[in-house]
Amino acid sequence: MTSIATASNPAMAGAPRRRRYMDRKSLVPLLLFLPPSIILFTVFVVLPMIDAATFSFFKWNGYGPITDFVGFKNYEDVLTHRNFGTAVRNSLIVVAVSLAIQLPLAMWCAVALSERGAHINLIRVLFFLPYMLAEVAAGLIWKFVYDGNYGLLPAIGGAIGVDMPFVLGDKFWVMPAIMLVITWKYFGFHMMIYIAGLQSIPGEVIEAARLDGVKRWQIVCHIQIPMIRSAIVISVFFAITGALQLFDLIIPLSNGGPSHSSHTIVTFLYQFGITRMNLGFGGAVSVLLFIACVAVALAYRRVLFKAEQN
């Protein structure tokens, strides 16, 4: 019966053939782009991590053969180093400030600027401009602002009759000063992610809520924010991984000082691994940082999967 029906219906007979053609057609971009992607990922990610993991088991200064095997001593030296705890603490502080201050500020600005309009677009651009600025340039600009002798901050303090501290030379003030720069630099990026999510919400949903007499803050808290959950998860992921990898802002601002009090994990690696030609030590730090980033990525994937399921 099936063969008779298929024979009497040419469209049904051609359907499997068309399906096979479409399957072959979809394989073309896969075969074109997948091998180069795998090669690039292997060359620029996998092989460097294998090298770093290899270096971490040797005492090596970057010259000559790698022969002085020390086992896990580099990891022991990293974990017992007097400044490693400070670097980890500062990285966690950056993560906490990003999640508790930077992202809520970005969400508040996104809600305020989610409507379309020429003047609103101009404000968005102004908020996004710091993110477009190179990290090193931003660090140098704020180093001038904070400069205790000729900077903008002491000039403002002198104008109002207040003696401002040398914030980048004070162990108490250096991290709050860096946190301010980080928030200024990156909140515009997260704001644009949230704006894109908010503008994807159908206007009929918001209009129906307004017609029902729902207040503005209730719309934001109970409709808009839950509907952009995926955008929030992506933003949190970028904030955490960016905090763990923070380097370019710290070096021109404080170079990890004073007395190594403002190091993050990456600047700690650079200061005590690269500049001192202790590549085994630096490799151990790299491996530990890689493990932390992988853990964050796996947690992100799990949370995002749950968000998509809901």
CORSULKA-V486008 format. One record per residue. RES is the residue in one small letter. SS is DSSP state (~ for helix, > for strand, _ for the rest). BURIAL is 1 if it has 9 or more other C-alpha atoms within 8 Angstrom, else 0. D_CENTER is the distance of its C-alpha to the mean C-alpha in whole Angstrom. Layout:
RES & SS & BURIAL & D_CENTER
RES & SS & BURIAL & D_CENTER
This chain:
m & _ & 0 & 60
t & ~ & 0 & 57
s & ~ & 0 & 58
i & ~ & 0 & 61
a & ~ & 0 & 58
t & ~ & 1 & 56
a & ~ & 0 & 59
s & ~ & 0 & 60
n & _ & 0 & 56
p & ~ & 0 & 55
a & ~ & 0 & 51
m & ~ & 0 & 51
a & ~ & 1 & 52
g & ~ & 0 & 49
a & ~ & 0 & 46
p & ~ & 0 & 46
r & ~ & 0 & 46
r & ~ & 0 & 44
r & ~ & 0 & 41
r & ~ & 0 & 41
y & ~ & 0 & 41
m & ~ & 0 & 38
d & ~ & 0 & 36
r & ~ & 0 & 37
k & ~ & 0 & 36
s & ~ & 0 & 33
l & ~ & 0 & 33
v & ~ & 0 & 33
p & ~ & 0 & 29
l & ~ & 0 & 28
l & ~ & 0 & 31
l & ~ & 0 & 30
f & ~ & 0 & 26
l & ~ & 1 & 25
p & ~ & 0 & 27
p & ~ & 0 & 25
s & ~ & 0 & 22
i & ~ & 0 & 23
i & ~ & 0 & 24
l & ~ & 1 & 21
f & ~ & 1 & 19
t & ~ & 1 & 22
v & ~ & 1 & 22
f & ~ & 0 & 19
v & ~ & 1 & 17
v & ~ & 1 & 20
l & ~ & 1 & 23
p & ~ & 1 & 21
m & ~ & 1 & 20
i & ~ & 0 & 23
d & ~ & 0 & 24
a & ~ & 1 & 22
a & ~ & 1 & 23
t & ~ & 1 & 27
f & ~ & 1 & 27
s & _ & 1 & 26
f & _ & 1 & 29
f & > & 1 & 31
k & _ & 1 & 32
w & _ & 1 & 31
n & _ & 0 & 31
g & _ & 0 & 30
y & _ & 0 & 34
g & _ & 0 & 36
p & _ & 0 & 36
i & _ & 1 & 34
t & _ & 0 & 37
d & _ & 0 & 36
f & > & 0 & 35
v & _ & 1 & 34
g & _ & 0 & 33
f & _ & 0 & 30
k & ~ & 0 & 31
n & ~ & 1 & 28
y & ~ & 1 & 26
e & ~ & 0 & 28
d & ~ & 1 & 28
v & ~ & 1 & 24
l & ~ & 0 & 25
t & ~ & 0 & 28
h & _ & 0 & 27
r & _ & 0 & 27
n & _ & 1 & 24
f & ~ & 1 & 22
g & ~ & 1 & 22
t & ~ & 1 & 21
a & ~ & 1 & 18
v & ~ & 1 & 17
r & ~ & 1 & 18
n & ~ & 1 & 16
s & ~ & 1 & 12
l & ~ & 1 & 13
i & ~ & 0 & 15
v & ~ & 1 & 11
v & ~ & 1 & 10
a & ~ & 0 & 13
v & ~ & 1 & 13
s & ~ & 1 & 10
l & ~ & 1 & 11
a & ~ & 0 & 15
i & ~ & 1 & 15
q & ~ & 1 & 12
l & ~ & 1 & 12
p & ~ & 1 & 16
l & ~ & 1 & 16
a & ~ & 1 & 14
m & ~ & 1 & 16
w & ~ & 0 & 20
c & ~ & 1 & 19
a & ~ & 1 & 18
v & ~ & 1 & 22
a & ~ & 0 & 24
l & _ & 1 & 23
s & _ & 1 & 23
e & _ & 0 & 26
r & _ & 0 & 27
g & _ & 0 & 29
a & ~ & 0 & 29
h & ~ & 0 & 29
i & ~ & 1 & 26
n & ~ & 1 & 24
l & ~ & 0 & 25
i & ~ & 1 & 23
r & ~ & 1 & 20
v & ~ & 0 & 20
l & ~ & 0 & 21
f & ~ & 1 & 18
f & ~ & 1 & 16
l & ~ & 1 & 17
p & ~ & 1 & 15
y & ~ & 1 & 12
m & ~ & 0 & 15
l & _ & 0 & 16
a & _ & 0 & 15
e & ~ & 0 & 13
v & ~ & 1 & 17
a & ~ & 0 & 19
a & ~ & 1 & 17
g & ~ & 1 & 18
l & ~ & 1 & 21
i & ~ & 0 & 22
w & ~ & 1 & 21
k & ~ & 1 & 23
f & ~ & 1 & 26
v & ~ & 1 & 25
y & ~ & 1 & 25
d & _ & 1 & 28
g & _ & 1 & 31
n & _ & 0 & 34
y & _ & 0 & 33
g & _ & 1 & 30
l & ~ & 1 & 29
l & ~ & 1 & 29
p & ~ & 1 & 32
a & ~ & 1 & 34
i & ~ & 0 & 33
g & ~ & 1 & 34
g & ~ & 1 & 37
a & ~ & 0 & 38
i & _ & 0 & 38
g & _ & 0 & 39
v & _ & 0 & 37
d & _ & 0 & 36
m & _ & 1 & 32
p & _ & 0 & 31
f & _ & 1 & 29
v & ~ & 1 & 26
l & ~ & 1 & 24
g & ~ & 1 & 27
d & _ & 1 & 28
k & _ & 1 & 26
f & _ & 0 & 26
w & _ & 1 & 24
v & ~ & 1 & 22
m & ~ & 1 & 19
p & ~ & 0 & 20
a & ~ & 1 & 20
i & ~ & 1 & 16
m & ~ & 1 & 15
l & ~ & 0 & 17
v & ~ & 1 & 15
i & ~ & 1 & 12
t & ~ & 1 & 13
w & ~ & 1 & 15
k & ~ & 1 & 12
y & ~ & 1 & 9
f & ~ & 1 & 11
g & ~ & 1 & 13
f & ~ & 1 & 10
h & ~ & 1 & 10
m & ~ & 1 & 14
m & ~ & 1 & 14
i & ~ & 1 & 13
y & ~ & 1 & 15
i & ~ & 1 & 18
a & ~ & 0 & 18
g & ~ & 1 & 18
l & ~ & 1 & 21
q & ~ & 1 & 23
s & _ & 0 & 23
i & _ & 1 & 25
p & _ & 0 & 29
g & ~ & 0 & 30
e & ~ & 0 & 33
v & ~ & 0 & 31
i & ~ & 1 & 31
e & ~ & 0 & 34
a & ~ & 0 & 36
a & ~ & 1 & 34
r & ~ & 1 & 36
l & ~ & 0 & 39
d & _ & 0 & 39
g & _ & 0 & 39
v & _ & 1 & 35
k & _ & 0 & 34
r & ~ & 0 & 31
w & ~ & 0 & 29
q & ~ & 1 & 30
i & ~ & 1 & 29
v & ~ & 1 & 25
c & ~ & 1 & 25
h & ~ & 0 & 27
i & ~ & 1 & 26
q & ~ & 1 & 23
i & ~ & 1 & 21
p & ~ & 0 & 22
m & ~ & 0 & 22
i & _ & 1 & 18
r & ~ & 1 & 17
s & ~ & 1 & 15
a & ~ & 1 & 13
i & ~ & 1 & 13
v & ~ & 1 & 12
i & ~ & 1 & 9
s & ~ & 1 & 8
v & ~ & 1 & 8
f & ~ & 1 & 6
f & ~ & 0 & 3
a & ~ & 1 & 4
i & ~ & 1 & 6
t & ~ & 1 & 4
g & ~ & 0 & 3
a & ~ & 1 & 6
l & ~ & 1 & 8
q & _ & 0 & 8
l & _ & 1 & 9
f & _ & 1 & 12
d & ~ & 1 & 13
l & ~ & 1 & 14
i & ~ & 1 & 16
i & ~ & 1 & 18
p & ~ & 1 & 20
l & ~ & 1 & 20
s & _ & 1 & 21
n & _ & 1 & 21
g & _ & 1 & 20
g & _ & 1 & 24
p & _ & 1 & 26
s & _ & 0 & 27
h & _ & 0 & 24
s & _ & 1 & 23
s & _ & 1 & 19
h & _ & 1 & 18
t & _ & 1 & 15
i & ~ & 1 & 15
v & ~ & 1 & 14
t & ~ & 1 & 16
f & ~ & 1 & 19
l & ~ & 1 & 19
y & ~ & 1 & 19
q & ~ & 1 & 22
f & ~ & 1 & 24
g & ~ & 1 & 23
i & ~ & 1 & 23
t & _ & 0 & 25
r & _ & 0 & 28
m & _ & 1 & 28
n & _ & 1 & 28
l & ~ & 1 & 26
g & ~ & 1 & 27
f & ~ & 1 & 25
g & ~ & 1 & 22
g & ~ & 1 & 22
a & ~ & 1 & 22
v & ~ & 1 & 19
s & ~ & 1 & 17
v & ~ & 1 & 19
l & ~ & 0 & 18
l & ~ & 1 & 14
f & ~ & 0 & 14
i & ~ & 0 & 16
a & ~ & 0 & 13
c & ~ & 1 & 10
v & ~ & 0 & 13
a & ~ & 0 & 14
v & ~ & 1 & 11
a & ~ & 1 & 11
l & ~ & 0 & 15
a & ~ & 0 & 14
y & ~ & 1 & 12
r & ~ & 0 & 15
r & ~ & 0 & 17
v & ~ & 1 & 16
l & ~ & 1 & 16
f & ~ & 0 & 19
k & ~ & 0 & 21
a & ~ & 1 & 20
e & ~ & 0 & 21
q & ~ & 0 & 24
n & _ & 0 & 25
